[in-house]
Amino acid sequence: MNEERLSEKTFSLRAVIVGAIVVLTLGFALGFTTGADGAEGGGLFGSEALPPSDVDFSPVWKAWRVIDEKFVPASVASSTPTASSTEEANQIRVWGMVQGLAESLGDPYTYFLPPAESEQFTEDLSGRFEGVGMEIAVRDQVLVVVSPLKGSPAEQAGIQSGDRILKIDGADTNGIDVGAAVKKIRGPRGSTVTLTIARDGLSEPREIQVTRDVINVPTIITTLRPDGVFVIQLYSFTANSPQLFREGLREFIDSGSTRLILDLRGNPGGYLEAAVDMASWFLPSGKIVVTEDYVEHAKNTVHRSRGYDIFNQNLKMVVLVDRGSASASEILAKALQHYGIATIVGTKTFGKGSVQELVNITSDTSLKITVARWLGPDTMQIPLEGIAPDIEVAFTPEDKEDGKDIQLERAVALLLEKSQ
């Protein structure tokens, strides 16, 4: 396999915008890499993609022949994909076989991208597109919102991290995969999509209509509070995040404060290299930030601190997380927690403990497949149920209605206590 490590942006930048959650390794800590396999060469799949000798494919070809000989659509208005030629019809069947092969793994982060979806995914890597602006994933066979992007149509409409999407424009999402869901939710600027969501605290599902718009992924906001606590809000791990984070740290140092809050709430991830670079400002050279565990399929890749390590013990630091903190956010938070640099405050994170790779199947199709697991500095996989905070602070419906940020205020109080 000729693997290319992306230099940054998050699967959609981050699979961002209604995309599945990933991490670019050398790229996404949305957990994501890209590669090519069998895209060129003889035949549909290339010279390297020969059938395995120990697998009996006769049932597949028998089913193919039975379909050719017997299939009649149940009605003229059949929902079966239409084709203008026998060649196109056969191609649709092949894509369906590959999709079924991916689905047989039972992994919500592994799925096939046929031509249209593959093209859309590639466009998402630019970090600017049209849609509703949220990360989605499948968890326990339920379509859930990882996080709406800051200032996005989804956030403005009231979509929240952890919302379960039961219907899209009235169509049930039971059993849907992320690719199909993205296709239904995405759309041109100005158009609308109605999402039926279930949420903890709501007695019954609620319909929320979202007007699509051009999405520009936010990155970072810095604030020096009147009480002397400096806050860096990081919304995504993009290609320019390391430089923006460096500038934010410079502002923090110039402010004279020693109390820092890194707010990763609602941050679904992005480039792994960005997370490693950020961790390096707080860790000595060589300290393990995260390991890609390929489970004997390949040699593990260990990502270590670059040793910028500019802070001393006077630094008092808190990392804020919630259910919308995923992938690269979890990697950075886990490293700072493990080495005693920061206290984690908030609620459990999303639990994105795996790495995906994008492999070209043909020149216009691709397979996003889980290829490794994320191991923290303690050599344990990032928990699939999420990283538990050191201090749990959960919002109540009343807090949200009143506009109170009790998690931020608890973090501030903790830092002020430590400074006394």
LINTA-V208335 format. One record per residue. N is the residue number from 1. PSI is psi in whole degrees, -180 to 180 (NA if undefined). Layout:
BEGIN
n:N psi:PSI
n:N psi:PSI
END
This chain:
BEGIN
n:1 psi:133
n:2 psi:94
n:3 psi:134
n:4 psi:126
n:5 psi:120
n:6 psi:146
n:7 psi:-21
n:8 psi:165
n:9 psi:-179
n:10 psi:143
n:11 psi:92
n:12 psi:47
n:13 psi:-27
n:14 psi:52
n:15 psi:43
n:16 psi:114
n:17 psi:52
n:18 psi:75
n:19 psi:173
n:20 psi:157
n:21 psi:130
n:22 psi:-168
n:23 psi:121
n:24 psi:127
n:25 psi:126
n:26 psi:40
n:27 psi:-113
n:28 psi:134
n:29 psi:18
n:30 psi:-5
n:31 psi:79
n:32 psi:140
n:33 psi:171
n:34 psi:154
n:35 psi:176
n:36 psi:138
n:37 psi:115
n:38 psi:22
n:39 psi:-21
n:40 psi:161
n:41 psi:-178
n:42 psi:141
n:43 psi:175
n:44 psi:-39
n:45 psi:-2
n:46 psi:159
n:47 psi:-24
n:48 psi:-18
n:49 psi:66
n:50 psi:148
n:51 psi:138
n:52 psi:138
n:53 psi:-18
n:54 psi:18
n:55 psi:131
n:56 psi:108
n:57 psi:5
n:58 psi:-36
n:59 psi:-35
n:60 psi:-49
n:61 psi:-31
n:62 psi:-43
n:63 psi:-39
n:64 psi:-47
n:65 psi:-39
n:66 psi:-41
n:67 psi:-46
n:68 psi:-41
n:69 psi:-31
n:70 psi:-23
n:71 psi:131
n:72 psi:127
n:73 psi:141
n:74 psi:-26
n:75 psi:167
n:76 psi:-38
n:77 psi:49
n:78 psi:147
n:79 psi:-2
n:80 psi:137
n:81 psi:133
n:82 psi:151
n:83 psi:146
n:84 psi:-8
n:85 psi:164
n:86 psi:-38
n:87 psi:-43
n:88 psi:-39
n:89 psi:-42
n:90 psi:-37
n:91 psi:-40
n:92 psi:-39
n:93 psi:-42
n:94 psi:-45
n:95 psi:-38
n:96 psi:-37
n:97 psi:-43
n:98 psi:-41
n:99 psi:-43
n:100 psi:-36
n:101 psi:-43
n:102 psi:-43
n:103 psi:-26
n:104 psi:-17
n:105 psi:-18
n:106 psi:24
n:107 psi:119
n:108 psi:-15
n:109 psi:2
n:110 psi:121
n:111 psi:160
n:112 psi:140
n:113 psi:100
n:114 psi:176
n:115 psi:-54
n:116 psi:-45
n:117 psi:-37
n:118 psi:-41
n:119 psi:-41
n:120 psi:-41
n:121 psi:-43
n:122 psi:-41
n:123 psi:-35
n:124 psi:-27
n:125 psi:-14
n:126 psi:-21
n:127 psi:5
n:128 psi:124
n:129 psi:-179
n:130 psi:134
n:131 psi:-150
n:132 psi:-16
n:133 psi:63
n:134 psi:156
n:135 psi:136
n:136 psi:160
n:137 psi:165
n:138 psi:126
n:139 psi:123
n:140 psi:40
n:141 psi:18
n:142 psi:135
n:143 psi:121
n:144 psi:155
n:145 psi:119
n:146 psi:-52
n:147 psi:138
n:148 psi:147
n:149 psi:148
n:150 psi:126
n:151 psi:5
n:152 psi:163
n:153 psi:-38
n:154 psi:-46
n:155 psi:-43
n:156 psi:-29
n:157 psi:-11
n:158 psi:9
n:159 psi:139
n:160 psi:157
n:161 psi:136
n:162 psi:-11
n:163 psi:139
n:164 psi:122
n:165 psi:108
n:166 psi:-34
n:167 psi:150
n:168 psi:114
n:169 psi:42
n:170 psi:-10
n:171 psi:129
n:172 psi:138
n:173 psi:6
n:174 psi:121
n:175 psi:1
n:176 psi:147
n:177 psi:168
n:178 psi:-42
n:179 psi:-45
n:180 psi:-38
n:181 psi:-43
n:182 psi:-44
n:183 psi:-37
n:184 psi:-36
n:185 psi:-36
n:186 psi:159
n:187 psi:173
n:188 psi:153
n:189 psi:135
n:190 psi:-21
n:191 psi:165
n:192 psi:156
n:193 psi:138
n:194 psi:122
n:195 psi:129
n:196 psi:116
n:197 psi:150
n:198 psi:144
n:199 psi:140
n:200 psi:130
n:201 psi:-18
n:202 psi:135
n:203 psi:-23
n:204 psi:161
n:205 psi:154
n:206 psi:139
n:207 psi:130
n:208 psi:121
n:209 psi:129
n:210 psi:130
n:211 psi:120
n:212 psi:154
n:213 psi:176
n:214 psi:130
n:215 psi:123
n:216 psi:120
n:217 psi:122
n:218 psi:161
n:219 psi:-60
n:220 psi:145
n:221 psi:135
n:222 psi:143
n:223 psi:132
n:224 psi:112
n:225 psi:158
n:226 psi:-26
n:227 psi:4
n:228 psi:0
n:229 psi:131
n:230 psi:132
n:231 psi:127
n:232 psi:114
n:233 psi:117
n:234 psi:119
n:235 psi:-19
n:236 psi:159
n:237 psi:86
n:238 psi:-176
n:239 psi:-35
n:240 psi:6
n:241 psi:-44
n:242 psi:-42
n:243 psi:-42
n:244 psi:-37
n:245 psi:-40
n:246 psi:-43
n:247 psi:-37
n:248 psi:-41
n:249 psi:-35
n:250 psi:-41
n:251 psi:-42
n:252 psi:-47
n:253 psi:-44
n:254 psi:-24
n:255 psi:-20
n:256 psi:-2
n:257 psi:154
n:258 psi:8
n:259 psi:116
n:260 psi:133
n:261 psi:124
n:262 psi:112
n:263 psi:106
n:264 psi:15
n:265 psi:135
n:266 psi:11
n:267 psi:107
n:268 psi:-2
n:269 psi:-157
n:270 psi:-141
n:271 psi:131
n:272 psi:-43
n:273 psi:-31
n:274 psi:-42
n:275 psi:-42
n:276 psi:-43
n:277 psi:-42
n:278 psi:-42
n:279 psi:-30
n:280 psi:-21
n:281 psi:-16
n:282 psi:-8
n:283 psi:146
n:284 psi:159
n:285 psi:137
n:286 psi:-14
n:287 psi:137
n:288 psi:127
n:289 psi:-48
n:290 psi:155
n:291 psi:137
n:292 psi:113
n:293 psi:109
n:294 psi:7
n:295 psi:53
n:296 psi:0
n:297 psi:-24
n:298 psi:168
n:299 psi:134
n:300 psi:147
n:301 psi:121
n:302 psi:126
n:303 psi:120
n:304 psi:157
n:305 psi:143
n:306 psi:-3
n:307 psi:31
n:308 psi:-46
n:309 psi:63
n:310 psi:-6
n:311 psi:151
n:312 psi:-167
n:313 psi:-6
n:314 psi:-18
n:315 psi:128
n:316 psi:121
n:317 psi:141
n:318 psi:139
n:319 psi:126
n:320 psi:131
n:321 psi:162
n:322 psi:-169
n:323 psi:-19
n:324 psi:0
n:325 psi:118
n:326 psi:161
n:327 psi:-111
n:328 psi:-35
n:329 psi:-42
n:330 psi:-37
n:331 psi:-47
n:332 psi:-46
n:333 psi:-42
n:334 psi:-42
n:335 psi:-45
n:336 psi:-33
n:337 psi:-45
n:338 psi:-40
n:339 psi:8
n:340 psi:20
n:341 psi:-38
n:342 psi:154
n:343 psi:134
n:344 psi:129
n:345 psi:141
n:346 psi:-136
n:347 psi:175
n:348 psi:145
n:349 psi:-177
n:350 psi:-43
n:351 psi:53
n:352 psi:85
n:353 psi:23
n:354 psi:162
n:355 psi:136
n:356 psi:152
n:357 psi:140
n:358 psi:115
n:359 psi:128
n:360 psi:123
n:361 psi:-45
n:362 psi:-174
n:363 psi:-20
n:364 psi:14
n:365 psi:161
n:366 psi:163
n:367 psi:121
n:368 psi:118
n:369 psi:139
n:370 psi:125
n:371 psi:-12
n:372 psi:171
n:373 psi:149
n:374 psi:124
n:375 psi:131
n:376 psi:179
n:377 psi:-21
n:378 psi:7
n:379 psi:6
n:380 psi:143
n:381 psi:141
n:382 psi:122
n:383 psi:134
n:384 psi:-19
n:385 psi:0
n:386 psi:158
n:387 psi:128
n:388 psi:135
n:389 psi:158
n:390 psi:-37
n:391 psi:113
n:392 psi:128
n:393 psi:112
n:394 psi:141
n:395 psi:146
n:396 psi:159
n:397 psi:-36
n:398 psi:-39
n:399 psi:-45
n:400 psi:-39
n:401 psi:-37
n:402 psi:-6
n:403 psi:18
n:404 psi:138
n:405 psi:80
n:406 psi:-26
n:407 psi:-46
n:408 psi:-43
n:409 psi:-34
n:410 psi:-39
n:411 psi:-42
n:412 psi:-46
n:413 psi:-40
n:414 psi:-43
n:415 psi:-38
n:416 psi:-36
n:417 psi:-43
n:418 psi:-25
n:419 psi:-9
n:420 psi:NA
END
